[in-house]
Amino acid sequence: MRVKDFKERALIAIRGNPGMTRMEWFNSCINSEAERDKLWHVFKFEVALPLVIGGWVKSEGDQFFPQ
């Protein structure tokens, strides 16, 4: 899976499931164990961290703030 495709899939999962934690979002975005090892850091630093820094996700409780 390309990183761009993964990031798009992750954002769809986050918007569609605002009550989930970051790990639950990540798990809903991957298809196999091989992807888990490769994509965790991408998810953490390129998907979740910008959402936390941007104020879209609370770091405590992982709640998504819809626009």
Backbone as CSV, one residue per row, in Angstrom:
resi,resn,N_x,N_y,N_z,CA_x,CA_y,CA_z,C_x,C_y,C_z
1,MET,0.854,-1.173,0.000,0.000,0.000,0.000,0.902,1.239,0.000
2,ARG,0.530,2.200,-0.822,1.277,3.454,-0.848,0.949,4.283,0.390
3,VAL,1.919,5.097,0.810,1.729,5.939,1.997,0.552,6.882,1.796
4,LYS,0.425,7.454,0.619,-0.679,8.370,0.344,-2.023,7.670,0.503
5,ASP,-2.142,6.457,-0.013,-3.379,5.682,0.120,-3.669,5.358,1.584
6,PHE,-2.627,5.003,2.311,-2.799,4.692,3.730,-3.278,5.915,4.499
7,LYS,-2.689,7.074,4.231,-3.095,8.296,4.926,-4.551,8.631,4.634
8,GLU,-4.986,8.468,3.393,-6.383,8.719,3.038,-7.308,7.744,3.758
9,ARG,-6.925,6.476,3.802,-7.717,5.457,4.490,-7.806,5.771,5.985
10,ALA,-6.698,6.220,6.569,-6.672,6.547,7.995,-7.598,7.717,8.306
11,LEU,-7.582,8.750,7.487,-8.450,9.903,7.729,-9.924,9.539,7.611
12,ILE,-10.247,8.658,6.694,-11.633,8.182,6.561,-12.039,7.420,7.821
13,ALA,-11.148,6.580,8.329,-11.442,5.817,9.549,-11.625,6.738,10.746
14,ILE,-10.808,7.764,10.841,-10.893,8.701,11.958,-12.192,9.486,11.900
15,ARG,-12.525,10.009,10.749,-13.765,10.788,10.613,-15.003,9.923,10.825
16,GLY,-14.938,8.683,10.397,-16.084,7.794,10.514,-16.275,7.187,11.893
17,ASN,-15.240,7.234,12.720,-15.283,6.614,14.048,-14.670,7.541,15.091
18,PRO,-15.328,8.639,15.404,-14.723,9.641,16.288,-14.468,9.164,17.710
19,GLY,-15.131,8.133,18.174,-14.954,7.685,19.548,-13.819,6.688,19.744
20,MET,-13.160,6.289,18.671,-12.103,5.294,18.777,-10.794,5.938,19.240
21,THR,-9.899,5.106,19.764,-8.567,5.581,20.139,-7.665,5.563,18.910
22,ARG,-6.489,6.138,19.046,-5.542,6.137,17.927,-5.184,4.721,17.508
23,MET,-4.992,3.825,18.454,-4.634,2.446,18.103,-5.791,1.754,17.395
24,GLU,-7.016,2.005,17.823,-8.170,1.423,17.133,-8.280,1.979,15.717
25,TRP,-8.024,3.263,15.539,-8.022,3.833,14.181,-6.963,3.148,13.331
26,PHE,-5.775,3.008,13.885,-4.684,2.379,13.150,-5.051,0.952,12.763
27,ASN,-5.569,0.184,13.717,-5.927,-1.206,13.424,-7.015,-1.317,12.361
28,SER,-7.901,-0.335,12.288,-8.958,-0.394,11.272,-8.444,-0.025,9.886
29,CYS,-7.236,0.499,9.800,-6.665,0.944,8.521,-5.751,-0.076,7.865
30,ILE,-5.322,-1.079,8.601,-4.350,-2.015,8.047,-5.021,-3.319,7.640
31,ASN,-4.410,-3.992,6.675,-4.965,-5.242,6.170,-4.203,-6.472,6.632
32,SER,-2.923,-6.306,7.001,-2.118,-7.473,7.359,-1.084,-7.113,8.413
33,GLU,-0.506,-8.147,9.006,0.531,-7.951,10.016,1.772,-7.284,9.405
34,ALA,2.076,-7.579,8.154,3.232,-6.973,7.502,3.049,-5.454,7.399
35,GLU,1.834,-5.026,7.102,1.561,-3.591,7.036,1.677,-2.942,8.406
36,ARG,1.305,-3.668,9.456,1.359,-3.114,10.812,2.764,-2.623,11.127
37,ASP,3.755,-3.435,10.870,5.131,-3.065,11.183,5.619,-1.892,10.347
38,LYS,5.207,-1.839,9.108,5.688,-0.794,8.199,4.969,0.532,8.400
39,LEU,3.700,0.497,8.762,2.888,1.708,8.724,2.604,2.363,10.073
40,TRP,2.993,1.755,11.183,2.704,2.346,12.488,3.344,3.721,12.617
41,HIS,4.611,3.856,12.235,5.293,5.143,12.368,4.718,6.172,11.405
42,VAL,4.320,5.734,10.227,3.665,6.648,9.291,2.373,7.165,9.917
43,PHE,1.588,6.269,10.472,0.333,6.676,11.103,0.597,7.629,12.263
44,LYS,1.537,7.261,13.107,1.810,8.032,14.311,2.302,9.446,13.990
45,PHE,3.234,9.567,13.040,3.859,10.860,12.779,3.230,11.652,11.630
46,GLU,2.617,10.981,10.673,2.079,11.704,9.523,0.557,11.823,9.525
47,VAL,-0.117,11.059,10.381,-1.576,11.139,10.465,-1.996,11.665,11.838
48,ALA,-1.684,10.916,12.890,-2.163,11.273,14.231,-1.513,12.534,14.790
49,LEU,-0.210,12.653,14.701,0.473,13.810,15.281,-0.001,15.137,14.688
50,PRO,-0.125,15.270,13.365,-0.659,16.530,12.834,-2.082,16.828,13.312
51,LEU,-2.898,15.796,13.519,-4.249,16.015,14.037,-4.210,16.493,15.482
52,VAL,-3.302,15.937,16.283,-3.170,16.363,17.675,-2.641,17.790,17.741
53,ILE,-1.583,18.077,17.002,-0.987,19.414,17.010,-1.966,20.444,16.464
54,GLY,-2.724,20.067,15.446,-3.694,20.974,14.854,-4.949,21.179,15.678
55,GLY,-5.086,20.444,16.771,-6.238,20.598,17.642,-7.458,19.797,17.225
56,TRP,-7.314,18.901,16.251,-8.444,18.098,15.786,-8.685,16.890,16.670
57,VAL,-7.645,16.436,17.357,-7.755,15.274,18.229,-7.167,15.646,19.578
58,LYS,-7.893,15.368,20.643,-7.356,15.586,21.979,-6.343,14.494,22.263
59,SER,-5.225,14.827,22.846,-4.247,13.802,23.187,-4.744,12.962,24.351
60,GLU,-5.649,13.500,25.143,-6.224,12.758,26.259,-7.614,12.283,25.847
61,GLY,-7.802,11.001,25.682,-9.098,10.473,25.289,-9.248,10.296,23.793
62,ASP,-8.333,10.847,23.008,-8.313,10.648,21.561,-9.632,10.979,20.876
63,GLN,-10.282,12.023,21.277,-11.561,12.379,20.651,-11.349,13.273,19.438
64,PHE,-12.030,12.950,18.369,-11.922,13.702,17.119,-12.857,14.895,17.141
65,PHE,-12.364,16.021,16.750,-13.190,17.229,16.645,-13.588,17.421,15.191
66,PRO,-14.818,17.163,14.814,-15.221,17.378,13.412,-15.267,18.866,13.077
67,GLN,-15.083,19.156,11.808,-15.131,20.556,11.355,-16.536,21.057,11.380
